[in-house]
């Protein structure tokens, strides 16, 4: 399983302890995605950011529901590679 998370570079310059908001999922559990495909929109310090799939595969599990906040390094979903 691969983790889908907000890239570390998006957190640069953000105060420690700050959380982002998972605004909406663009996919649901069981959907097949391609590498680089946008899968979610998040808001971090008033900036809207797209989160993309790190690889192709199937969304196995969404760990952070829409409208919930999360901190740096938290897995947002799990991606099951093909095969």
C-alpha positions in Angstrom: 0.0 0.0 0.0 1.1 3.5 -0.8 0.1 6.5 1.4 -1.5 9.6 -0.2 -0.5 12.7 1.7 0.1 16.4 1.3 3.6 16.9 0.0 6.1 18.0 2.7 7.2 21.0 0.6 3.6 22.4 0.9 4.2 22.7 4.7 7.4 24.7 4.3 7.1 28.0 6.2 4.0 26.9 8.0 3.9 27.3 11.7 4.4 24.1 13.7 1.0 22.7 14.9 -0.9 24.2 12.0 -3.5 21.9 10.5 -4.9 21.7 7.0 -8.5 21.2 6.0 -9.5 18.4 3.7 -12.0 20.4 1.6 -13.2 17.6 -0.7 -12.4 14.2 -2.2 -12.4 14.0 -5.9 -12.5 10.2 -5.8 -14.1 7.5 -3.6 -12.9 4.2 -2.2 -12.6 1.6 -4.9 -11.9 4.2 -7.7 -8.9 3.5 -10.0 -6.6 6.5 -10.4 -3.5 7.3 -12.5 -0.2 8.7 -11.3 -0.5 12.4 -10.8 -4.3 12.5 -11.0 -5.8 15.0 -8.5 -7.6 13.0 -5.8 -8.4 15.7 -3.2 -8.5 19.4 -2.5 -7.1 20.7 0.8 -6.9 24.2 2.3 -3.7 25.1 4.1 -3.2 28.7 5.5 -5.9 30.1 3.1 -4.3 28.4 0.0 -6.2 25.8 -1.9 -4.0 22.9 -3.0 -4.7 19.8 -5.1 -3.4 16.5 -3.7 -2.4 14.0 -6.5 -2.0 10.3 -6.5 1.7 9.3 -6.2 1.2 6.3 -8.5 -1.5 4.5 -10.4 -3.7 2.1 -8.6 -7.0 1.8 -6.6 -8.1 3.9 -3.7 -8.2 1.2 -1.0 -9.2 3.4 2.0 -9.8 7.0 2.7 -8.4 7.8 6.2 -9.3 11.5 6.5 -12.9 12.4 5.6 -13.9 15.6 3.9 -14.3 18.6 6.2 -11.8 17.1 8.7 -8.4 18.7 9.6 -5.1 17.0 9.6 -1.5 17.7 10.5 1.8 17.4 8.6 2.8 13.9 7.6 -0.7 12.3 8.2 -1.8 9.8 5.6 -5.0 10.9 3.8 -5.7 7.7 2.0 -4.2 4.4 1.1 -3.5 3.5 -2.6 -3.2 -0.2 -3.7 -0.9 -0.5 -6.7 -2.1 -2.7 -9.6 -1.4 -6.4 -9.4 
